[in-house]
Amino acid sequence: MYGDRDDMIDVIIPSPGESITEVRIGAWRRGDGDFVEKDELLTEIESDKATLELLAPAAGTLTVDVVSGSDQVVGAVVARIDDKAKRPAAAAKAAAVAVPAAIESTEPKATSVARKMAADKGVDLGEVEGTGPGGRVTKADIEKANRGKPLAKAPATAPATDGHRPETASATTTDSDGSPARGIRRERMTKLRARIAERLVSAKNTAAMLTTFNEADMTEIMRLRSEHKEAFEKRFGVGLGFMGFFVKAVVLGLEKFPRVNASIVGDEVEYHDFVDVSVAVGTDKGLVVPVVRNVHTLSISEIEHAIKALAGKARDGHLSVRDMTGGTFTITNGGIYGSLMSTPILNPPQSGILGMHAIKNRAVEDPNRPGEVAIRPMMYLALSYDHRIVDGAEAVGFLVLVKTALERPGRLLLGV
C-alpha cells in the first residue's frame, strides 16, 4: 500500500483486482495540511467493478497530489503523509486515550452509499439510527429517515472550495419573456456506468443475439409460497421468493441444453460442467450482476440466502471483484419494476440471459378443462441467446423446459 519517498509515506492506489488498471478518485475526506490517523478513511476509489476505501497507511500530515474525480492508474501515488510531523495538540490529547482514533471519532458510522444518499437528500446522519453491523447507517436507514420528507433542491453550479474538480456541472437559462428558468445539468458517468455501457454495446455489436418468448402460469408456485412461506422463513431464516424457483428451473434447462451455458473463446466453444448464475441487481450507481456460484449444488433456501447477501452488498456498495466476475448464465427480473415484457441484452461472454417479468392475471385456456377459459397469474419469459452457438430449437426447448418446471414445481424438487 505504501513506500517511502523523500522521508514521506506514499499513499498508493492498490489493485482492486485482476484486469483492473484504472480507477477514479472520489471526494477527499481530508485536505492538504490535515493531520490524519493511521487507517483513517481518506477517500474512496471506484473501478468498473467495485468501490474500495483508501485508508491512511500511517498517522501524520497529509499532502494531496491528485484532484477528486480524476482517473488514476493502479499503483499511482495520489497523496503523501509526513509521519514525522508533530501531532496537533487536539489530536495528541485524543491519541493519549488507549482507543483507536477510528473508534473515538464522533462522525456517524455509515456506508458510502448511505453517506452519498444522505448528502443528496439533505438528511443529517447524526439523527439517523443505524441498523447495520456495529450501528452503521445503511441505505435503508436513510430511506426510512427521508420517507415523507421533500427532496432538497439541488444547488446550481457549486464552486470547488478545496481546489478539487466538482462532480457535476450545471447551467441555468432564463427566457427573455420572463418565463421560469429551465436548469441543465451534466454529470460525469461513473466508472461502473461507463463499463455497463461499453459491455452492452459490445454485446449488441458482437453477438448474433436473438430473443424467444414464452409465458408461465405461476399458480402452483404462488400457492406453494402462500402455503409454506412462514414455515420456510422460520426454519431457514430467509424469505421464500421467486428467484429460488427460477434458478432451479434454469439449472434443469442448462443441464439438458449445455450450449446455453457455454461461451465463445476465440474460435472455440467453452463448455461448463457447473452453473454460476449472475443475478442482475439495480443500485443507485447502476446495474450490477453479482454471481451465485455452483447453484446446481444448492437448495432453494441456500440460493435465497446467497442472493439476499449479494443484493445487500450491492446496494451498500460492498461488492468485491470476485463477487462480480465469472458467471455462466444471467437472470434479470424486470418484473420488480413493473415491466410486462422486455428483450434482455446478453452479459458477455455468456450465451444466454433469462428475463422475468411482472405477474399479471390474464384470461388463458384452463389446463384442467381444455377449451374453457380461466383467469390465471401469468408471467412472460424472455430468453436472449447468442445464435452463433445456440440454435433456435435449443433456445426454444430450454425456455419450454423452464416454463414447464415453473408450472409443475414438483419437478424442481425431484430434479427431473
Rosetta blueprint (number, residue, H / E / L):
1 M L
2 Y L
3 G L
4 D E
5 R E
6 D L
7 D L
8 M E
9 I E
10 D E
11 V E
12 I E
13 I L
14 P L
15 S L
16 P L
17 G L
18 E L
19 S L
20 I L
21 T L
22 E E
23 V E
24 R E
25 I E
26 G L
27 A L
28 W L
29 R L
30 R L
31 G L
32 D L
33 G L
34 D L
35 F E
36 V E
37 E L
38 K L
39 D L
40 E L
41 L E
42 L E
43 T E
44 E E
45 I E
46 E E
47 S L
48 D L
49 K L
50 A L
51 T E
52 L E
53 E E
54 L E
55 L E
56 A L
57 P L
58 A L
59 A L
60 G E
61 T E
62 L E
63 T E
64 V E
65 D L
66 V L
67 V L
68 S L
69 G L
70 S L
71 D E
72 Q E
73 V E
74 V L
75 G L
76 A L
77 V E
78 V E
79 A E
80 R E
81 I E
82 D E
83 D L
84 K L
85 A L
86 K L
87 R L
88 P L
89 A H
90 A H
91 A H
92 A H
93 K H
94 A H
95 A H
96 A L
97 V L
98 A L
99 V L
100 P L
101 A H
102 A H
103 I H
104 E H
105 S L
106 T L
107 E L
108 P L
109 K L
110 A E
111 T L
112 S H
113 V H
114 A H
115 R H
116 K H
117 M H
118 A H
119 A H
120 D H
121 K H
122 G L
123 V L
124 D L
125 L H
126 G H
127 E H
128 V L
129 E L
130 G L
131 T L
132 G L
133 P H
134 G H
135 G H
136 R L
137 V E
138 T L
139 K H
140 A H
141 D H
142 I H
143 E H
144 K H
145 A H
146 N H
147 R L
148 G L
149 K L
150 P L
151 L L
152 A L
153 K L
154 A L
155 P L
156 A L
157 T L
158 A L
159 P L
160 A L
161 T L
162 D L
163 G L
164 H L
165 R L
166 P L
167 E L
168 T E
169 A E
170 S E
171 A E
172 T E
173 T E
174 T L
175 D L
176 S L
177 D L
178 G L
179 S L
180 P L
181 A L
182 R E
183 G E
184 I E
185 R E
186 R E
187 E E
188 R L
189 M L
190 T L
191 K H
192 L H
193 R H
194 A H
195 R H
196 I H
197 A H
198 E H
199 R H
200 L H
201 V H
202 S H
203 A H
204 K H
205 N H
206 T H
207 A L
208 A L
209 M E
210 L E
211 T E
212 T E
213 F E
214 N E
215 E E
216 A E
217 D E
218 M L
219 T H
220 E H
221 I H
222 M H
223 R H
224 L H
225 R H
226 S H
227 E H
228 H H
229 K H
230 E H
231 A H
232 F H
233 E H
234 K H
235 R H
236 F H
237 G L
238 V L
239 G L
240 L L
241 G L
242 F L
243 M H
244 G H
245 F H
246 F H
247 V H
248 K H
249 A H
250 V H
251 V H
252 L H
253 G H
254 L H
255 E H
256 K H
257 F L
258 P H
259 R H
260 V H
261 N H
262 A L
263 S E
264 I E
265 V E
266 G L
267 D L
268 E E
269 V E
270 E E
271 Y L
272 H L
273 D L
274 F L
275 V L
276 D L
277 V E
278 S E
279 V E
280 A L
281 V E
282 G E
283 T E
284 D L
285 K L
286 G E
287 L E
288 V E
289 V L
290 P L
291 V E
292 V E
293 R L
294 N L
295 V H
296 H H
297 T H
298 L L
299 S L
300 I H
301 S H
302 E H
303 I H
304 E H
305 H H
306 A H
307 I H
308 K H
309 A H
310 L H
311 A H
312 G H
313 K H
314 A H
315 R H
316 D L
317 G L
318 H L
319 L L
320 S L
321 V H
322 R H
323 D H
324 M H
325 T L
326 G L
327 G L
328 T L
329 F E
330 T E
331 I E
332 T E
333 N E
334 G H
335 G H
336 I H
337 Y H
338 G L
339 S L
340 L L
341 M L
342 S L
343 T L
344 P L
345 I L
346 L L
347 N L
348 P L
349 P L
350 Q E
351 S L
352 G E
353 I E
354 L E
355 G E
356 M E
357 H L
358 A L
359 I E
360 K E
361 N E
362 R E
363 A E
364 V E
365 E E
366 D L
367 P L
368 N L
369 R L
370 P L
371 G L
372 E L
373 V E
374 A E
375 I E
376 R E
377 P E
378 M E
379 M E
380 Y E
381 L E
382 A E
383 L E
384 S E
385 Y E
386 D E
387 H L
388 R L
389 I L
390 V L
391 D L
392 G H
393 A H
394 E H
395 A H
396 V H
397 G H
398 F H
399 L H
400 V H
401 L H
402 V H
403 K H
404 T H
405 A H
406 L H
407 E H
408 R L
409 P L
410 G H
411 R H
412 L H
413 L H
414 L H
415 G L
416 V L
